[in-house]
Amino acid sequence: MSNFGRLDLNLLVTLDVLLMELNVTRAAERLSLSQPSVSAHLAKLRAFFDDPLLLPGPRGMRPTARAEALREPLRQALEVLEHTVSPISPFEAASANITWRVAASDYGESTVLLPALARLRQAAPNSRFGSVGTGTNQDCPAGGDGGGSIWPFTLRTAHHQGCVNACYSRRSMCWWGRIGHPALTARPTLAQFSQLEHVVVSPNGGGFSGITDHTLEQVGLSRRVVLSVPHFLFVKSVIGKTDLVAMLPERLVRDSPEVQIAEPPVEIPGYELAMLWDERSHRDPAHQWLRELIAQSV
């Protein structure tokens, strides 16, 4: 039975140097150890391998057949081990060949990912970038799919165990309706606002309430939500072609000619746009590079 588990791996480093120098004194100098310490290491190695390993010779020491057989495999094994435990090399985006996947709503795609796309393609031309949608990734990203991909983050404000969450932008909500909507010519009262027909975005599907409803509840009111959709961009089409109104992120409908902004009768809190990623990928250089690129592009 092998007793490898009882072997001090530092002894193998000593053996490697001894096989190169064939001299205890020179090996000690190279290892920054005393000569007695190297001699003690050699004694332990002889006991472990049940072989003298190095014998006295006219010009130093002569390796035994067992030592000769160990020389090259030991050197290769130590090189692999040294490479394994060495610090991670800096990420080189220009030469990287990675498939990045991002979980983002259509709002996140249009206002966060799209602005970053040109910089991503320029900096990492050999890598790919896939948006999977938040509906396919309700839990914390798992760090990868086993095929070399990196799953960087999801764009939302939820907190999940085992994940890192970093807010990088505060966004405001605005009240929107179609151009020429009669209700948007003057600021409505709370009662008038509540009676209008509203559309809401429910990423999980089917929800009919949000931060606006929670705000109205605090003053004893509720609004008429007649349409719930899972996608932000569809709401732009809805409010541009119907008399429905919506509270939407200001950046989503900025410069949209088919809709107009109006001041709601109550202040609606804004929200944080955050990146969420698996804690296991937190210090990965490629992962860090992508997060920084996204944050700088917003």
C-alpha positions in Angstrom: 0.0 0.0 0.0 1.3 3.5 -0.9 2.2 5.7 2.0 2.2 8.9 -0.1 -0.1 10.6 2.3 2.7 10.5 4.9 5.2 12.1 2.6 6.2 15.8 3.2 6.1 17.3 -0.3 8.9 19.7 0.6 11.2 16.6 0.6 10.4 16.2 -3.1 11.7 19.7 -3.8 14.9 18.8 -2.0 15.2 15.6 -4.0 14.7 17.5 -7.2 17.6 19.9 -6.4 19.8 17.1 -5.2 19.3 15.2 -8.4 20.4 18.3 -10.3 23.4 19.3 -8.2 24.5 15.8 -7.0 26.1 17.7 -4.1 24.6 18.3 -0.6 26.4 21.6 -0.1 25.4 23.1 -3.4 21.8 21.8 -2.9 21.7 23.5 0.5 22.8 26.8 -0.9 20.3 26.6 -3.7 17.5 25.8 -1.3 18.6 28.4 1.3 18.9 25.6 3.9 21.7 24.4 6.1 23.7 21.4 5.0 22.5 19.3 8.0 18.9 20.1 7.1 19.4 18.8 3.5 21.2 15.7 4.9 18.2 15.1 7.2 15.9 15.5 4.2 17.9 13.0 2.3 17.7 10.5 5.1 13.9 10.8 5.2 13.8 10.3 1.4 15.9 7.2 1.6 13.6 5.8 4.2 10.5 6.6 2.2 11.8 5.1 -1.1 13.7 2.3 0.7 16.6 3.2 -1.5 19.9 5.1 -0.9 19.0 7.3 -3.9 22.5 9.1 -3.9 25.8 7.3 -3.3 29.2 8.9 -2.7 31.3 9.3 -5.8 34.7 10.7 -6.8 33.2 14.0 -7.9 30.1 14.4 -5.7 27.3 11.9 -5.5 26.0 9.3 -8.0 22.3 8.6 -8.4 21.0 5.1 -8.0 18.8 3.5 -10.7 15.8 4.4 -8.6 16.9 8.0 -8.4 17.5 8.1 -12.2 14.0 6.8 -12.8 12.6 9.5 -10.5 14.5 12.4 -12.0 12.4 13.4 -15.0 8.9 12.4 -13.7 9.7 14.3 -10.5 10.8 17.4 -12.4 7.7 17.4 -14.6 5.4 16.9 -11.6 6.9 19.8 -9.7 6.6 22.1 -12.7 2.9 21.2 -13.1 2.4 21.8 -9.3 4.2 25.1 -9.4 2.1 26.2 -12.4 -1.0 25.2 -10.6 -0.4 27.2 -7.5 1.1 30.2 -9.3 -0.9 33.5 -9.3 -3.5 33.8 -12.1 -2.2 35.6 -15.1 -3.7 38.9 -16.1 -6.7 38.6 -18.4 -5.9 39.5 -22.0 -9.2 40.4 -23.6 -7.8 40.8 -27.1 -6.7 37.2 -27.3 -9.4 35.6 -25.1 -11.9 33.1 -26.6 -14.8 33.1 -24.2 -18.5 32.7 -24.3 -20.1 35.2 -21.9 -23.7 34.8 -20.9 -25.8 37.5 -19.2 -29.2 37.2 -17.7 -31.0 40.5 -18.4 -34.5 41.8 -19.1 -35.2 43.6 -22.4 -34.8 46.8 -20.5 -31.3 45.8 -19.3 -30.4 44.7 -22.8 -31.4 48.0 -24.4 -30.0 50.4 -21.8 -27.1 48.5 -20.3 -25.9 45.7 -22.6 -26.3 47.6 -25.9 -24.1 50.5 -24.8 -21.4 48.0 -23.8 -21.6 46.0 -27.0 -19.3 48.1 -29.2 -16.6 48.3 -26.5 -16.9 44.5 -25.9 -16.5 43.7 -29.6 -13.5 46.0 -30.0 -11.7 44.9 -26.9 -12.5 41.1 -27.1 -13.1 40.4 -30.8 -12.7 36.6 -30.4 -15.2 36.2 -27.7 -19.0 35.8 -27.8 -21.7 37.5 -25.8 -25.1 35.8 -25.2 -28.2 37.3 -23.4 -30.4 34.6 -22.0 -33.2 36.6 -20.4 -34.0 36.7 -16.7 -36.8 34.2 -17.0 -34.3 31.4 -17.5 -32.2 32.3 -14.5 -34.2 33.1 -11.5 -31.6 31.9 -9.1 -28.1 33.2 -8.7 -25.9 32.5 -11.7 -23.9 29.3 -11.3 -20.5 30.5 -12.6 -20.5 28.6 -15.8 -22.1 25.8 -17.8 -19.2 23.4 -17.8 -18.2 24.2 -21.3 -15.8 27.0 -20.7 -18.4 29.8 -20.5 -18.5 32.5 -17.8 -21.9 33.5 -16.5 -21.2 37.0 -15.3 -24.2 38.6 -13.8 -27.9 39.3 -13.9 -29.4 42.8 -14.0 -31.8 43.1 -11.1 -31.9 44.2 -7.5 -32.6 40.9 -5.7 -30.2 39.4 -3.2 -29.3 35.7 -3.3 -27.2 33.6 -1.0 -23.8 32.8 -2.4 -23.9 35.8 -4.8 -22.2 39.2 -4.9 -24.5 42.2 -5.6 -23.1 45.5 -6.6 -25.3 48.6 -7.4 -23.8 50.7 -10.1 -26.7 53.0 -11.1 -29.7 54.8 -9.6 -32.6 55.2 -12.0 -35.8 57.3 -11.8 -39.3 56.4 -12.8 -41.5 58.6 -15.0 -45.1 58.7 -16.0 -45.7 58.1 -19.7 -48.6 58.1 -22.2 -49.1 58.6 -25.9 -48.5 61.9 -27.6 -51.7 64.0 -27.3 -53.2 61.9 -24.5 -55.9 64.0 -22.9 -55.0 63.0 -19.4 -51.4 64.3 -19.8 -52.2 67.9 -20.6 -52.3 68.9 -16.9 -51.1 67.3 -13.7 -54.0 65.0 -12.5 -55.2 64.6 -9.0 -54.4 61.4 -7.1 -58.0 60.3 -7.7 -57.8 61.0 -11.5 -54.5 59.3 -11.7 -55.9 56.2 -10.0 -58.8 56.0 -12.4 -56.7 56.0 -15.5 -56.0 52.6 -17.1 -52.5 51.5 -16.5 -50.1 48.9 -17.9 -47.4 47.3 -15.8 -44.4 45.2 -16.5 -44.2 41.9 -14.6 -41.0 40.1 -15.4 -42.3 36.9 -13.8 -45.5 37.1 -15.7 -49.1 38.0 -14.6 -48.4 40.4 -11.8 -50.6 43.5 -11.5 -48.8 45.6 -8.9 -45.5 47.3 -8.3 -43.8 50.1 -6.5 -46.5 52.6 -7.8 -49.2 50.5 -6.2 -47.4 50.3 -2.9 -47.0 54.1 -2.9 -50.7 54.6 -3.5 -51.6 52.2 -0.8 -49.9 54.4 1.7 -52.4 57.2 1.0 -55.4 54.8 0.8 -55.7 54.6 -3.0 -55.3 52.0 -5.7 -55.0 52.4 -9.5 -56.6 50.5 -12.4 -54.1 48.1 -13.9 -55.7 46.6 -16.9 -52.7 45.0 -18.7 -49.7 43.1 -17.4 -46.8 42.2 -19.7 -43.4 40.6 -19.2 -41.4 42.9 -21.4 -40.6 46.6 -21.1 -40.2 47.3 -24.8 -43.7 46.0 -25.6 -45.1 48.6 -23.1 -43.6 51.3 -25.3 -45.7 50.1 -28.2 -48.8 49.8 -26.0 -48.7 53.3 -24.6 -47.8 54.8 -28.0 -50.9 53.3 -29.7 -53.5 53.2 -26.9 -54.8 55.4 -24.1 -53.1 53.2 -21.5 -50.5 54.9 -19.3 -47.5 53.5 -17.5 -44.8 54.3 -14.9 -41.6 53.3 -16.7 -37.8 53.8 -16.2 -36.9 57.2 -17.6 -34.1 55.9 -19.7 -36.2 53.3 -21.4 -38.5 55.8 -23.2 -36.0 58.7 -23.5 -36.2 60.2 -27.0 -39.2 58.0 -28.0 -41.2 60.2 -30.4 -44.5 58.2 -29.9 -44.8 58.9 -26.2 -44.6 61.9 -23.8 -43.8 62.4 -20.2 -46.1 63.9 -17.6 -45.7 64.6 -13.9 -47.5 62.1 -11.7 -49.5 63.5 -8.7 -47.3 61.4 -6.3 -43.6 60.9 -6.2 -42.7 57.3 -7.1 -39.4 56.0 -5.7 -36.6 55.2 -8.2 -34.7 51.9 -8.2 -31.2 50.5 -8.2 -29.7 48.8 -11.2 -27.3 46.1 -10.0 -25.1 43.4 -11.2 -25.4 40.0 -9.5 -22.9 37.2 -9.9 -21.8 33.9 -8.3 -19.4 34.5 -5.4 -17.2 31.7 -6.9 -16.4 33.9 -9.9 -15.9 37.1 -7.9 -12.0 37.2 -8.3 -11.8 35.6 -11.7 -9.8 38.1 -13.9 -12.0 37.7 -17.0 -15.1 38.0 -14.9 -13.8 41.2 -13.3 -12.8 42.7 -16.6 -16.4 42.2 -18.0 -18.0 43.7 -14.9 -15.8 46.7 -15.1 -16.5 47.2 -18.8 -20.3 47.0 -18.3 -20.2 49.4 -15.4 -18.1 51.9 -17.4 -20.5 51.7 -20.3 -23.6 52.7 -18.3 
